[in-house]
Amino acid sequence: MSQNKTQPTEQSVIQFLTAVTPDQKRQDAFALLEMMERLSGYQAQMWGPSIIGFGQYHYKYDSGREGDFMRIGFSPRKTNLSLYIIAGVDKHQDLLAELGKHKTGKSCLYVNKLSDVRLNVLEQLIVKALEYMAEKYPEDA
């Protein structure tokens, strides 16, 4: 079984976020940390050198590949804040239309800064992603 390249680490989330620059990105990252911990009920954990993840699930593909990954997460990247909403952001076009300035990838939402988006809509997207993950990958499975 080949392992996912991104694995949980023992690195301190707070230490990592404290080193984020510029100041606005660091403040936004701490706001996302608080928001995702509160909404998910999971304590943050570093995944690889630069991703903060919340919760964990085990996946198994038809190909036989399997592994573990975070339920949701984010990374304060140089160009933007990358939010990992594994359920796939494209399922929620109605909310994305209300969100504000953002870009999307397959399972990612890219935001330059939190002031560009409506936080209540972002919270709804996170909750929907967590509900999807709980349904698809129940914790007691």
N, C-alpha and C positions, 0 to 999 in steps of 0.2 A: 504494500500500500504506500503510495507516495504521499508525503505529508504536505499540508498547506504551508507555503513559505512564511506566512504571517502567523506567528505563534504568540501566546501570552508570555509576558516576561515579568520579572520581579522589579523592574525599573519603577521608580516613584512617579506617579502621575503628576503630583504637585511640583516636584522638582523639574520635570519636563516642561510643564506649562509655565512655570516661573521664568524659564529661559526663552520663551517665545517673544519675538519682536515683530513689528513695533508694538507699542503700548496698547493700541486699539485692538489688535489681533489677540493679544494676551487677555485683555478684559473680555472680549467676545468668547475666547476659549474657556475661561473660567465660568462665564454665564452658561455656555453649553454644557459644561461639566455638571453644574448645579441642576440644570433643566433635565438632562438625560438621567441623572441619578434619581431625581425626584419622580420622573414619569415612569422609569423602568423598574425602580425598586432594587436595582443592582448597584453594587459598588463599582466604580471605575477601575479598569485595569489596563495597563499598557499592552498593546499587541504590536510586536515588532518595535522598531525604534521610534515610531512617530504617530501611532494610531491609539486613540483611547477608546476602549470597547466596554460594553455593558452587557452582562449576561453571556451565555454561551449555549451553543446547540451542536448536535452531532448530525451531519448530513451523510447520505449515501446515495450516489448516483447509480443509474442503470449500468454504467460502464464498470462499476465495481469500485471506483474511486470513492473514498470516504474520508471524513476528517471532522475537525471541530472549528467553529468560528464564532465570532461575537454576534449577538442578536442585533445590536445597533452600535454605532460608534461615530467618531469624527476625528479629523486630523486638521490642525492649523497649518496648512501648507503655505508656501511662500506667496503663491498667487491668490489663494482663496481659502475659505473654510470648506473642507470636504466632509459632508455628512453621509455616513454609510447607513442607508435605510434599505436593508437587504431585501425587503418584500418587493422592491421595485417601485420607484417613484411614479412610473407611468400609469399605475393603477388609479391615481388620484388627481386626474387632470382638473377636476373642479377646485380642489384645494390649491393646486399649483397656480391656477389662474388668479387666485386671491392673494398668493404669497408675497409677491413683490419681485424685485430684481434677483434673478437666479438663473442657473443653467443646470441641465440634468445629464446624467450618464445612465447606464443600465440600472445600477443600484446605488447611484450617488446623486446627491444634491449639492451643487456648488454655489456658495454665497460669498460675496466679497467681504461684507461685514453685516452684523446682525441688524444694524439700523436700516439696511436696505430691505428688510423683510418684516412682515407682520408676525410677531412672536406667537400670538395666539393661534395663527394658522400653522406655523411651524410645529407647535406643540401638538396640534391635531394630526399632522402628518406622522410625527413620532409615535403617537398613541396608536394610530392605524397600523403602522409597521410592526409595533410590538404585538398587537392583536393578531395580525397575520402570522407572525412567527410563533405565537403561543398555539395557534390552531394547527399550523403545518408541522411544527416541531414541539409537541408538548414536553414539558420538563420531566414528567414522570415516565416518558416512553423509554 
